[in-house]
Amino acid sequence: MATSEEKIVDISVEEEMESAFLEYAYSVIYSRALPDARDGLKPVQRRILYAMDEMSLRPDRPHVKSSRVVGEVMGKYHPHGDQAIYDALVRQAQAFTMRLPLVDGHGNFGSLDDGPAAPRYTEARMAPAATLLTTSLDENTVEFVPNYDDQFTQPGVLPAAYPNLLVNGASGIAVGMATSMAPHNLGEVIAAARHLIKNPDCSLDDLMKFVPGPDLPAGGQIVGLDGIRDAYLTGRGSFRTRATVRIEKTSPRRKGIVVTELPYLVGPEKIIDRIKDLHQAKKLQGIADVKDLSDRHSGLNLVIEIKNGFNPDAVLETLYKQTPLEESFGINNVALVEGQPRTMGLKELLTVYVEFRIDVVRRRTQFRLDSRERDLHLVEGLLTAILDIDEVIQIVRTSDDAGVARERLMTVFDLSEMQATYILDLQLRRLTKFSQMELEKRRDDLRSEIEKLRAILDDEKLLHKVVSDELAQVSKDHATPRRTVLLESAGGPATSAAPLEVADDPCVVLLSSTGLLARTTTGDPLGVSGTRRKHDAIVGTVHTTARGDFGVVTSAGRVARISALDLPTLPPSNDAPSLSGGAPLAAYVNLDKGEQPLTIIGLGEDAPQVALGTLHGVVKRVLPDFPAGKDNFDVISMKDGDRVVGAAPAPDGTEVAFVTSHAQLLRFPADLVRPQGRSAGGMQGIKVAAGAHVVSFGVIRPDADNVVVTIAGVSGAIPGTDVGSLKVTPLEEYPRKGRATGGVRCHRFLRGEDELHVAWVGPQPARAAGTTGTPIELPPADGRRDGSGITAPGPISAIGGASN
């Protein structure tokens, strides 16, 4: 029975449901599903990293049980259940999910086909990239907010020393909206951010010279780039991702499709199950067996064996259409900006981050300035007291208590209350002559620091430079080469069996700087006489026949044999070829980790000798006694840590040229290098200074119009991620020297530059390209042999010429 004190209120069920649902939707959108555009983190991810930072679980500390981290986060910051916290922690540790993992996991953190072990079985600590997000938290860089029960405080956003949202992407489903953002390459994103800082009014096309497309953790290929530009312009778009495959002999009588990289978030079990379902439904023919030979050492290795009598290319096209070997990724760039969900393009995302980072650095600088001024105030007070230390001691000894002593010190020495308190708290052993010298040095250092900090706060351009330089340092320390190949088109599908007889007509095989292979029958394959199409620089050409073989020379000093018949054919053209219709080299050659393709060479009986140059300055001319029955063979024996940086045919009468990172160029006749067998180790080509290495090696014809192209920058930066200074000089300006000498200077560094990133010596016209093949125009050659360069039109990673 109700008492007289109770009060019953009648409300509308409809209004109550509407109010409750709106509160729930608000909570999901702002507190769970959508990332902040500034640090790229959802609340649970941010709380995990902050808790780990507070627990000192940094990369140099031992791992701890994941259960301990989960408990700390749930108890202090995120009371929404341990499973949700652990799932978020696991995702941040998975290298196949995030382009730059934020958690260093130890144990079974799952795979694309299986979930992780329970948190009591796994261990975790912060990854190096996570420390970049939390750095300077103790310097008033961001606002702190109360936790769920007002017992602790937590950052509302992390300082984020790099654009994490673009680098690692995001996915989440809220109420009435969702976000799906693709990962990108750290070096490319930072290069674009630095360009935006310097040129706030730049266009989207300018930024896409630095960020041409996503860079997925698993590699693979992106086919078709129109959807990517739409997404960068409007925030919405889509693209197709394909597995990286190659067709090779899996047995003496059978060919197979070898899959080495899969589309984003697609596991091998998903592929195998789909192929089995299609085979049982009789919708897929020509497949004899599917084997998963993947392991930790060699990575993904999925082998799809093809039945005899079936065209592997046609089967592969069917697999692309009917299995997850080709998937579509929809981009929907939704993130929180000032607490409001917004759909943003590439420039908007970068602008939000850059403005935030400028504010972080400004607040950090102000905090450091206040701290240094406070320290200077105390040091100056202490120096005043040391000048008459006997009187200070007398005042303290004759005072009734600390308060009286403080007042007397303030009166006698004209000190502030802070200075007097600091003197009273000091130990007497610090008040020595030696301490006075230390204090004077400390005072001078503080004054210098204060002057620099005030200059940053007073000059907006200097503040922007500090932000840009810090981003450059992050890129230098943490950037990695691009993993995903970008293709403008996929080429025509194979729908019929390959002809048994192919005319052995002459053809030219081309290799582009982005690793695309194709053959053409045009008489002018490099388009010397025509206008240039967009895409790529040619770094290798071989004249052979349609049924002939050629070899790919790699940085590991080996040659991989490929049949020209297996390559896609480009249509004849008088223009420079666009290799966007070519096939990735990975479809034909399995490269080890860190191994890079350099050029292609002929393997016929009349093939000329090949010259190779290494990182440590070794040169070798290889006798063309290539084994006919081997698909892979070594052509040089190298010491540990050395690798081939350049290779090219070098018949008698040609010259070889080295360029080092310290901007030294050496050219000498190839005849000075005695030809050797494949097992030999070569001889010294150039004397490399301490701390330097060879960045370019090439073979030149003395009768050609040769030029030297050099690009300088900061040491450690990945080529193609920074603009740097560019110089083009006629080769005739550089005298010939003897083998094993140091050469002559070829580029004078500007302030801030300390090494050459890219160099090339060869015939005109030289053609430059970015990391994804985007063409970059080079200036005309000038006559300054030892001059400095000019700012390059864009980041350059490769240079090709009229012939190779």
Secondary structure, DSSP 8 states (H G I E B T S, - for coil): ---TT-------HHHHHHHHHHHHHHHHIIIIIS-BTTT---HHHHHHHHHHHHTT--TTS--EEHHHHHHHHHHHT--S-HHHHHHHHHHHH-TTT-SS-SEEEES----SSS----TTT-EEEE-HHHHHHHTTGGGT-S-EEE-TTSSSEEESS---SS-HHHHH-EEEE-SS-EEEE----HHHHHHHHHHHHH-TT--HHHHHTT--S---TT--EEE-SHHHHHHHHHSEEEEEEE-EEEEEEEETTEEEEEEEE-STT--HHHHHHHHHHHHHTT---SEEEEEE--BTTTB--EEEEE-TTS-HHHHHHHHHHHSTTEEEEEEE-EEEETTEEEE--HHHHHHHHHHHHHHHHHHHHHHHHHHHHHHHHHHHHHHHHHTTHHHHHHHHHT-SSHHHHHHHHHHHHT--HHHHHHHHHS-GGGSSHHHHHHHHHHHHHHHHHHHHHHHHHH-HHHHHHHHHHHHHHHHHHH-----SEEES-------S---S-----EEEEEEETTSEEEEE--SSTT-TTS-B-SS--EEEEEEEETT-EEEEEETTSEEEEEEGGGS-EE---SSB--GGGSEEGGGT----TT--EEEEEE-STT---EEEEETTSEEEEE-S---TT-SEEE-----TT--EEEEEE--TT-EEEEEETTSEEEEEEGGGS-EE-TT---EE-B---TT--EEEEEEE-TTS-EEEEEEEE-TT--TTSS--EEEEEEGGGS----TTB--EE-----TT--EEEEEEEEESS-EEE-TT--EE------S-TT---EE-SS---EEE-S--
